[in-house]
Amino acid sequence: MDETVFFSIAAPELPSYSTPLSTVILNLAIIATITGIGIGLLVYFDKRKH
């Protein structure tokens, strides 16, 4: 009994614009943190100047 079975698992192709939601949330969190730090530093140095 000599049988050869060929099988393949095809991963679904994701469109390039479809990114995982966790990556989008992580990027937004990083941008928000950097923006908050930048604004905080600007306010801090502005108040120190006077």
DSSP file (Angstrom, degrees, kcal/mol; ACC not computed):
  #  RESIDUE AA STRUCTURE BP1 BP2  ACC     N-H-->O    O-->H-N    N-H-->O    O-->H-N    TCO  KAPPA ALPHA  PHI   PSI    X-CA   Y-CA   Z-CA
    1    1 A M              0   0    0      0, 0.0     2,-0.7     0, 0.0     0, 0.0   0.000 360.0 360.0 360.0 100.7    0.0    0.0    0.0
    2    2 A D        +     0   0    0      2,-0.0     2,-0.4     0, 0.0     0, 0.0  -0.857 360.0 162.3-119.2  95.5    1.9    3.0   -1.3
    3    3 A E        -     0   0    0     -2,-0.7     2,-0.6     2,-0.0     0, 0.0  -0.935  23.1-157.1-117.0 136.5   -0.1    6.2   -1.2
    4    4 A T        -     0   0    0     -2,-0.4     2,-0.6     2,-0.0    -2,-0.0  -0.951   8.8-164.2-111.7 124.3    1.3    9.7   -1.4
    5    5 A V        -     0   0    0     -2,-0.6     2,-0.5     2,-0.0    -2,-0.0  -0.934   0.7-163.7-112.1 123.6   -0.8   12.4    0.1
    6    6 A F        +     0   0    0     -2,-0.6     2,-0.3     2,-0.0    -2,-0.0  -0.895  17.7 163.9-104.3 130.4    0.0   16.0   -0.8
    7    7 A F        -     0   0    0     -2,-0.5     2,-0.4     2,-0.0    -2,-0.0  -0.993  14.7-170.2-143.2 152.8   -1.4   18.7    1.4
    8    8 A S        -     0   0    0     -2,-0.3     2,-0.6     2,-0.0    -2,-0.0  -0.997  17.8-140.3-141.8 146.2   -0.8   22.4    1.9
    9    9 A I        -     0   0    0     -2,-0.4     2,-0.7     2,-0.0    -2,-0.0  -0.930  19.8-156.4-108.0 114.8   -1.9   24.9    4.4
   10   10 A A        -     0   0    0     -2,-0.6    -2,-0.0     3,-0.0     3,-0.0  -0.811   7.2-144.5 -96.1 118.5   -2.6   28.3    2.8
   11   11 A A        -     0   0    0     -2,-0.7     2,-0.1     1,-0.1    -2,-0.0  -0.619  31.0-104.9 -76.3 137.3   -2.5   31.2    5.1
   12   12 A P        -     0   0    0      0, 0.0     2,-0.5     0, 0.0    -1,-0.1  -0.418  34.0-121.8 -65.1 134.1   -5.0   33.9    4.2
   13   13 A E        -     0   0    0     -2,-0.1    -3,-0.0    -3,-0.0     0, 0.0  -0.649  24.3-149.0 -80.2 123.4   -3.4   36.8    2.5
   14   14 A L        -     0   0    0     -2,-0.5    -3,-0.0     1,-0.1    -1,-0.0  -0.736  21.0-111.1 -91.6 139.3   -4.0   40.1    4.4
   15   15 A P    >   -     0   0    0      0, 0.0     3,-1.3     0, 0.0    -1,-0.1  -0.322  28.6-116.1 -62.0 152.9   -4.2   43.3    2.5
   16   16 A S  T 3  S+     0   0    0      1,-0.3    -2,-0.0     3,-0.0     0, 0.0   0.794 114.4  54.3 -65.2 -27.5   -1.3   45.6    3.1
   17   17 A Y  T 3  S+     0   0    0      1,-0.1     2,-1.0     2,-0.0    -1,-0.3   0.629  87.5  91.1 -82.2 -11.6   -3.5   48.3    4.7
   18   18 A S    <   +     0   0    0     -3,-1.3    -1,-0.1     3,-0.0    -4,-0.0  -0.736  56.2 171.3 -88.8 105.2   -5.0   45.8    7.2
   19   19 A T        -     0   0    0     -2,-1.0     5,-0.1     1,-0.1    -2,-0.0  -0.829  42.0 -90.6-110.8 152.1   -2.9   45.9   10.3
   20   20 A P     >  -     0   0    0      0, 0.0     4,-1.5     0, 0.0     3,-0.5  -0.291  32.3-126.1 -59.5 144.6   -3.6   44.3   13.6
   21   21 A L  H  > S+     0   0    0      1,-0.2     4,-2.6     2,-0.2     5,-0.2   0.852 107.9  59.7 -63.4 -34.9   -5.6   46.4   16.0
   22   22 A S  H  > S+     0   0    0      1,-0.2     4,-2.4     2,-0.2    -1,-0.2   0.869 103.6  51.7 -63.6 -35.2   -3.1   46.0   18.8
   23   23 A T  H  > S+     0   0    0     -3,-0.5     4,-2.5     2,-0.2    -1,-0.2   0.906 110.1  48.6 -66.6 -41.1   -0.3   47.5   16.6
   24   24 A V  H  X S+     0   0    0     -4,-1.5     4,-2.4     2,-0.2    -2,-0.2   0.926 112.8  47.4 -64.3 -44.4   -2.5   50.5   15.8
   25   25 A I  H  X S+     0   0    0     -4,-2.6     4,-2.3     2,-0.2    -2,-0.2   0.903 111.8  50.9 -64.2 -40.6   -3.3   51.0   19.5
   26   26 A L  H  X S+     0   0    0     -4,-2.4     4,-2.3    -5,-0.2    -2,-0.2   0.925 110.7  48.3 -63.3 -44.1    0.3   50.7   20.4
   27   27 A N  H  X S+     0   0    0     -4,-2.5     4,-2.5     1,-0.2    -2,-0.2   0.907 111.7  49.6 -63.1 -41.4    1.4   53.3   17.8
   28   28 A L  H  X S+     0   0    0     -4,-2.4     4,-2.6     1,-0.2    -1,-0.2   0.893 110.4  50.9 -64.5 -38.3   -1.3   55.7   19.0
   29   29 A A  H  X S+     0   0    0     -4,-2.3     4,-2.3     2,-0.2    -2,-0.2   0.906 111.1  47.8 -65.6 -40.9   -0.2   55.2   22.6
   30   30 A I  H  X S+     0   0    0     -4,-2.3     4,-2.6     2,-0.2     5,-0.2   0.931 113.4  47.4 -65.1 -45.1    3.5   55.9   21.7
   31   31 A I  H  X S+     0   0    0     -4,-2.5     4,-2.6     1,-0.2    -2,-0.2   0.914 112.6  49.4 -62.7 -42.8    2.5   59.0   19.7
   32   32 A A  H  X S+     0   0    0     -4,-2.6     4,-2.5     2,-0.2    -1,-0.2   0.897 111.7  49.0 -64.3 -40.0    0.3   60.3   22.5
   33   33 A T  H  X S+     0   0    0     -4,-2.3     4,-2.5     2,-0.2    -2,-0.2   0.936 112.7  46.3 -65.1 -46.5    3.0   59.8   25.1
   34   34 A I  H  X S+     0   0    0     -4,-2.6     4,-2.5     1,-0.2    -2,-0.2   0.907 113.8  49.4 -63.3 -41.2    5.7   61.6   23.0
   35   35 A T  H  X S+     0   0    0     -4,-2.6     4,-2.7    -5,-0.2     5,-0.2   0.919 111.1  49.6 -63.7 -43.3    3.2   64.4   22.3
   36   36 A G  H  X S+     0   0    0     -4,-2.5     4,-2.4     1,-0.2    -2,-0.2   0.907 111.9  47.6 -62.7 -42.7    2.4   64.7   26.0
   37   37 A I  H  X S+     0   0    0     -4,-2.5     4,-2.6     2,-0.2    -1,-0.2   0.914 112.0  50.9 -64.4 -42.3    6.1   64.8   27.0
   38   38 A G  H  X S+     0   0    0     -4,-2.5     4,-2.3     2,-0.2    -2,-0.2   0.926 112.5  44.9 -61.9 -45.7    6.8   67.4   24.4
   39   39 A I  H  X S+     0   0    0     -4,-2.7     4,-2.6     1,-0.2     5,-0.2   0.910 112.5  52.7 -65.3 -40.9    4.0   69.7   25.5
   40   40 A G  H  X S+     0   0    0     -4,-2.4     4,-2.5    -5,-0.2    -2,-0.2   0.910 110.3  47.4 -60.7 -42.4    5.0   69.2   29.1
   41   41 A L  H  X S+     0   0    0     -4,-2.6     4,-2.9     2,-0.2     5,-0.3   0.906 110.9  51.7 -66.4 -41.0    8.6   70.2   28.4
   42   42 A L  H  X S+     0   0    0     -4,-2.3     4,-2.1     1,-0.2    -2,-0.2   0.934 113.2  44.2 -61.1 -45.5    7.4   73.2   26.4
   43   43 A V  H  X S+     0   0    0     -4,-2.6     4,-2.3     2,-0.2     5,-0.2   0.910 113.6  51.8 -65.0 -41.7    5.2   74.4   29.3
   44   44 A Y  H  X S+     0   0    0     -4,-2.5     4,-1.9    -5,-0.2    -2,-0.2   0.947 114.1  41.0 -60.8 -50.6    8.0   73.7   31.8
   45   45 A F  H  X S+     0   0    0     -4,-2.9     4,-1.5     1,-0.2    -1,-0.2   0.831 112.6  56.2 -69.9 -29.9   10.6   75.6   30.0
   46   46 A D  H  X S+     0   0    0     -4,-2.1     4,-0.8    -5,-0.3    -1,-0.2   0.911 110.8  43.7 -67.0 -40.8    8.2   78.4   29.2
   47   47 A K  H  < S+     0   0    0     -4,-2.3     3,-0.3     1,-0.2    -2,-0.2   0.837 112.0  53.8 -73.1 -31.5    7.4   78.9   32.8
   48   48 A R  H  < S+     0   0    0     -4,-1.9    -1,-0.2     1,-0.2    -2,-0.2   0.802 100.4  62.4 -70.3 -27.8   11.1   78.6   33.8
   49   49 A K  H  <        0   0    0     -4,-1.5    -1,-0.2     1,-0.3    -2,-0.2   0.847 360.0 360.0 -67.9 -33.8   12.0   81.4   31.4
   50   50 A H     <        0   0    0     -4,-0.8    -1,-0.3    -3,-0.3    -2,-0.2   0.483 360.0 360.0 -82.9 360.0    9.9   84.0   33.1
